[in-house]
Amino acid sequence: MQSTFLSIATRPFSFDYDEAKAYTDTVRWPAFLYSLAYVVVIFSIKAYMSQRKPYELTRALNFWNAWLAIFSTAGGIVTGLGLLNQIYQGGFVSSYTHAGGYFRGICGYFTWMFVMSKMAEFGDTILIVLRKKPLIFLHWYHHVLTMNYAIISYSCDMGFNSWIVWMNFSVHSIMYGYYMLRSMGIKVPAWVAQNITTMQLLQFLITLAILFHVWYLQATGVRVDSDTTMYWFCLLMELSYVALFANFYYHSYIKSGGKKYNAEKKPVKSE
């Protein structure tokens, strides 16, 4: 019997990695087409909303940020413990050079759910354009590339994906928690957003350090669980993220005092 998303997602404690890989391979092309449709849809909605008032969507936004914050926190804890176990069992370098047991069991289940969640995260952008908030290239580019990489590379047994998953879960747990507070009308200082962007940059820089070490190990004849095409996909993706997020960081927090800090200093108009 062919596996479905629900047949895998509803069995966290009897997760079958090979079954999940087989299923994920079947959605590669649909996911790619879905990402193309996503780009068309968000810009179509943006154009449609240009002459209309923005939707508030406060409740939807609160729910959206809450479930992603909870999911990311749970995922960060489980995959963090899985990564520690991988380090304990085989050593630090082995944690990103060999797939090991990280992708199996409950840790493997959350890793697979992480991959699937990248398609759901496109909802972030729908909420942005319906509320007529700024839609920057970094936002939708990051969503499209991350989702496609996650799905295509899943069945390739990429050892270093363990670190990518754990770091992304961890950063997102804080980021969506921050978004949730903002959507609830709670004022959060600009330095919190700055620290979140710093963590995102560190995530990409750590991944690059791992990728460069993996390249060195392979060049010296050490066996690494990886795929050449996916390795270069990941390397170029991470390099582009560093460039884009560094540019965002500079304009948001440094140039001319930083847009976010300047917005924070603006006096609130009295009614």
N, C-alpha and C positions, 0 to 999 in steps of 0.2 A: 504493500500500500504506500502511495506517495505521501511524503510528509507535508504538512501544512504549517503555517506560522503558529496557529493555535495549538496544534498537536505537540509542538516543541515548547512553546512559551508556557504552557500549563503544566509542564513537568520539570520544575526546577531541581528537584532532588533526585531525578533519574535522567538527568541531561545526557544526551548522546552526542558527543562532539562530531562524529562521522556523519550522523544524520543531519546535524545542523549545517555542516559543510556542504553536503549534497543539496540541501534546500537552498542555501545561500547562493550557490552556483546557478540555480535556476532563476534567480531574480536579478542577476547582473544586468542583462539588457533591459528588462522592465524598469529597473532602478535608474539606469542611465537615461532612458526616455522620460521617466518621471522627473528627473532633474532638469531636463530641457524644458518640459512642460512647466515646471516650477518657475523658471526664468521668464517664460512668456506670460504666465499668469500674474506674477507679481508686478511686472511692468504694465500689464493691461489694467490691473486694479489701480495702480498708481496714476495712470492716465485717466481712468474713470473717475477717480476721487479728486482730480485737479480742480473741478468746478463744483465740488460738493463739500459740505461740512464734515469734519472728521467724526468718526464714531468714538464714543467713550470706551466701551468694552471693558470697564473696570473689573467686573466679576469674572469675565472670561480671562482677563490678564492675570488676576490673582490666582485663579485655578491653574492656569498654564504654568506660571512661575513656581507655584507650590509643588505641583507633581514632579516637575523637572528637578527642583531642589531636593526633594525627598528621594527620588530615584537616583540622582547623582551622588547623594550622600551615602545611601545604601551601597551603591556600586563602588564608590571610593573605598569604603570600609572593607567590603568583601574582596575586591581585587587587590587592595593594599595588603591584606593578610595573605592572599595567594602569592603575591610577589615576595613577601618576606619568607614564606615557606620555600619558594623557589630558590631564594638566596641561601637559606639555611641548608637546603638539600644539595645544591650544586655549586654554590659560590656566587659572588657578585656578578662576574662576567657571564656566567652561565644563564643568569636571569634575563639577559637580552640576546644571547647567542643560540639558545636552545628553547624550543617551545615547551618541552616538559609537560608537567601535569597542570600547568596554569590554565590551559584552555579546556580542561575537563572538570567534571564535578560542578559544585555550586559556583566556583569562581569562573569556570568556563561558561556557565549559564549566563552570568552577568556580563561577561565579555561579549557573548552573542547578542544579548539584549542591547548592549551598548551599540553594536553595529546596526541593529534594526532601528534603534531610537534615532539614528541620524536622519532617517527618512521622516520621522515624526517632527523633528526639530525645524523642518521647513515652515512649520506653523508660526515660528517666531516672526518670520518676514511678513506673513499674512496679517498678523496683528500690527506690525509696523506700518504697512501701507494703508490699512483701513483707518488707522488713527492719524494718518498723514504726518508721520514722523520721518526724519531724514533717512533715506535709504542709500547707504554708501556701498561702493564697489566691494570693499573688504568683507562686508557682511554676507552678501549672497555668494560671492566667489568662495569664501571660506566654507559655507554650507555645502555648496555643490561639490567642491573638491574632496572635502573630508568624507562625505557620504559615499562617493564613488570609490575612494581609496579603501575605506573600511569594508565595503562589500566585496570588491574585487580581490583584496588581499587576504580575506578571511580564511579561505581554504588553502592558502599557500604556506601555512605553518611558519609565519614570520616571528622569530623569537623576540625581536625588539618591540613588536606590537603590544606586548604585555605592559611595557613602560608607557607607551602612548595611551593605552586605555586607562591605566590607573591615574596618570597625570591629568588627562582630560576630565575624567570623572571628578577628581579632587577639585580642580579649578572651577568646574561647572557647579559643584555643590555650593561654593561660595558665591559665584556669579549670579546664579538663579535665586539664591537667598537674598542677595542685594536687590535684584530686580523685583522680587516679591515685596520687599519693604518699600521700594519706590512706588510700586503699583498700588500699595495700600495707603499712599499719601504720607508715609513717614520720611522725613527729610534725612538724607544720609550725606555726610560730608564728602566733598570732592576727592579727598585723599583716599577714601575707600575705593572709589572707582579707579584711581591711579594705581593703587596696590594690586587690584585685580588685573589690570592691563600688564603690570610688571610680572605677575605670576604667569600670565599667558605667554609673555615673551620668554621667560625662564623655561617654561615648558618646551617651547620650540628650540631653544638653545641647547637644552639638555638632550633633546631628541637628536639634534645635529651632532653633538659630541658622541653620542652612542653610535650614530650612523657612520661617522668617520672612523671610530674604533673598529666597527664591524668590517669596514672596507680594508683597514690595515690588517686585521686578522685573516681575512680571506686572501689578501695579497701575499701573506706569509704562509699560506697553506693550511690554516686552521679551519676545520669544518664548522660552518655556521648554518643554522636553519633559516634560510632566506630564499628569495626569488629575485633574480637579477632585474627583471623588468619592474617589479614592485619596489625594489630597493631604490631604483632611480626615480620612480614616480614619487616615492616618499621623500627622497632627498630634495628634489626640485620643489615639491609642495612645501616642505618645511622652510626652505630658503625664501620662497615667495612670502610665506607667512611672517617671517622675521622682518622682511623689508616693509610689508604693509602695516604690521602692527607697530613697528618702530616709527613709521611715518605718522600713524594715528596717535601714538604716544606723544610725539614731538608737538603736533598741532593742538592736542587736547590739554597737555599739562605743562608745556615749556614755552613755546613760541608766544611772545607778547603777553606773558603771564599765564597762558593756558586758557583755552576757551571755557573749559569746565570751571576753572577757578574764577574767571571773570564773570561767568553767569551766576556763580554762587555769591559774588560780592554785590550784584545788582540789588538795589532796594526793592522791597515788595510794595507794590502800589496799594494804597488804602482804598477801600470802597467808598 
